[in-house]
Amino acid sequence: TKCRGCGLCAEACRLSGRVPSDFNAGIGKRAAIYVPFPQAVPLVYTVDPEACVYLTRGVCGKTFKCKEACTADAIDFEQKEEIVEVDGRKIALSNLDKPMWKKEGITKADLIQYYVTVAPRMVPLIRNRPLMLYRFPHGVSDKAFVQKDWPHHPPWLRTVSIKSDKPGKVVRYAVCNDQSTLVWLANMACVEINQFLSSSPKYERHDLVLVDLDPYPPAEFEDALEIAESFHAALDQMRLRHMIKTSGAEGIHFLIPIVPKYTIEVIRRFVLLLGVLLEELVPKRVSTSRTRGNRVGKVYVDWFQNGAGKTIAAPFSLRPSPGAPVSFPLRPADLKKRIQPSDFNITTVPRLMSKAPEFDASPNQSLDAAFRELGALP
């Protein structure tokens, strides 16, 4: 709010004239998109020290001439930096006392520590999956942006290039296969970690089926739990291994590992058939309709969430909502209990890790027999 957009910080940067013109970097930032320094001066931009990749890549000599040049004293580089070693890699953690959830008193240090705690369970579940990251550089109550493409990152961080919907454009998605990557992402204020339903090397074929149970008011979380019991029983009958988890909001997610051979249309039809089965049994409580008005007071089975490029909050991911809730794996017995989404948050989950069920995410299940039980063909 102090920045006047004068561009003097960019002019003062000792590196601004020593890099290629297409090197997207710098303190100047507009609409959460990095702009090259030569173009930064005439733009109206806000100051975000963590957006400066000269700092994040270790190129900056930290003379902070940019701060000296700022006429509005809008740049806060009085950041406490701590160097940690994770998986043999050195990572500079910055602004550890920055409030992320101000009301709850949760800092960036707490955010990073949380992901360190859950990493042994979380990383195996998201391994080789492209990620879409929801970043909150100034805390969850401030402006945020979704980052898919990572043109600048540590040399050890793995990315996968996937063709964009836009002609000729390729998106470099981050992939988290180790704890060091998860720590680095948390340090970049990636609060919510969303995963693809496909993984390497067959990104075009899903190896997870998503069943998303979403209660529409006045239906509540308790209604989603009851319907989830029926879905669990049906999947058990079909001998399909599955994970049950809270969405981190009001819904329930089922994740079913499958052989990556089915088209998205086939996967959607499978989830739709499951939903229709329950809809016919309890039509006043379940809906598969794409018309919002038909979902009021019911639990919506969102079969359409299985789609190219669609993502879901990863197991153990935080959500940027009051109380810092978590998308947490459940045991079938939990569906019968009076649990609430708020029971699983940044404070409680580290103590609940021993109760989180182990899950084999191996993509080795066929849907063929399940389709036959539903009286249909794949």
Order of alpha helices (4+ residues) and beta strands (2+ residues): alpha-beta-beta-alpha-beta-alpha-alpha-beta-beta-beta-beta-alpha-beta-beta-beta-beta-alpha-beta-beta-alpha-beta-beta-alpha-beta-beta-beta-beta-alpha-alpha
